Amino acid sequence: MQESTEIPTLLTRLIADLQNIDVLWQVGVLAVCLLLAWGVARAFARRWSGADTKRLDNAVVLTVGGLGRVILPLIALLLVLLARWGLQPHLPSRHLLDVAVPLLISFCLVQGVVYLLRHAFSPTGMVRYWERAIAWSIWIGLALHITGLLAELREVLAGITLPLGKSSVSLLEILSGLFSVAATVVVALWLGRLLDSRLQRVQGMDASMRAVFAKLSKTLLVIVAVLIALPMVGIDLTVLSVFGGALGVGIGLGLQKIAANYISGFIILLDRSISPGALVTIDDRYGEVTRLNARYIVLKGLDGTEAIIPNETVVSSTVVNHSYSDTLVRIDLPISVSYQSDVEQALTVMQDAARAHPRVMQTPTPTALLRQFGESGIDLELYCWIVDPEAGRGNLKSELYLAIWKAFREKSIEIPFPQREVRILGEVPAGIRPAA
């Protein structure tokens, strides 16, 4: 290949420009731009670190936080573009500044995309993996652009076609479509996160309704993002009808449970039967509802274990909501005393022990009742009410039983143990003598 037909690239131009003294001016201009951008970024960071973020809206915090991640390369990029335009009449060759522009653009993209990923998804290991993959993809694309191989790679990908019915699609179109859909979905999830944070600050709205609107907004934003991204790469939206039919057949054949769980999730949120923080019993599992997801709820027990219960189970089975209208819960303590004890005094001691406990409500007042005459003693029961069942009921019962036990010992009230009398009817056989 002759030299005149070689593809000129930014890198070859820069190598040729290194032999010119004008490159020193470009180095100086680039250094000044970077220093000015660093000063602006540091001033912004100092001002933002001194702000009281607790008083600001979460959407403002996320937006300004994202701006802080890209402000250094963004200001540097604007200054380099302005300097390159201003030096055009004086420096005919500005190849160092031409190389700096795509570098700064890629730096902005890496910082912005990583920030969006961290705030659009949960901070899991998979997100960190995708952050590295996206960063490497951007830097590899930049290297191909600088070396002049990007145009040739595009031509190669455009030449690889795959038959799709009566038409064909190139590999370049497929990759462009995947990139467009992924980019718009990430932006949609980030906007959904901003809207969710704004809804969580609405005081006059029920927690369940806030969760409903947050999930609906995220779903609609993702759908709109896909509908916007597909026409951008030339994909006809009518092909989605085939996908919709296939999805309907799949739901009818084998995805009933999954669809039922998702629909049940919206039903639970809309009827407000269960909300985050509620104390419920589902299938003999007692605990606090910590999360309401589209497919399942998370029930955290008092022992710290978390049960993942499908939404369909919650809708189709009996749920005991201990805090549906209020958090007032009754605690029952059965106690037995001997027949020789003063029952009225025992009832008074039990009531006084309950009234003295700081967690027991004074209204309704604690009540002690005589239940029945048992085989070994008189069965009593103490009823008291609390408003903080999430703090635990087993520890409260232990403290009340211990206080009642101490008071019974002071008052000489006996707690009976099982006793049995054995009577032998008829003559006592020889050799068996009664104990002395």
Secondary structure, DSSP 8 states (H G I E B T S, - for coil): --GGGS---HHHHHHHHTTSTHHHHHHHHHHHHHHHHHHHHHHHHHHHHTS-GGGS-HHHHHHHHHHHHHHHHHHHHHHHHHHHHHTTTT-S--HHHHHHHHHHHHHHHHHHHHHHHHHHS---HHHHHHHHHHHHHHHHHHHHHHHT-HHHHHHHHHH-EEEETTEEEEHHHHHHHHHHHHHHHHHHHHHHHHHHHHHTT-TTS-HHHHHHHHHHHHHHHHHHHHHHHHHHTT--TTHHHHHHHHHHHHHHHT-HHHHHHHHHHHHHHHHTSS-TT-EEEETTEEEEEEEE-SSEEEEE-TTS-EEEEEHHHHHHS-EEETTSS---EEEEEEEEE-TTS-HHHHHHHHHHHHHHSTTS-SSS--EEEEEEE-SSSEEEEEEEEES-GGG-SHHHHHHHHHHHHHHHHHTT-------------S---TT-----
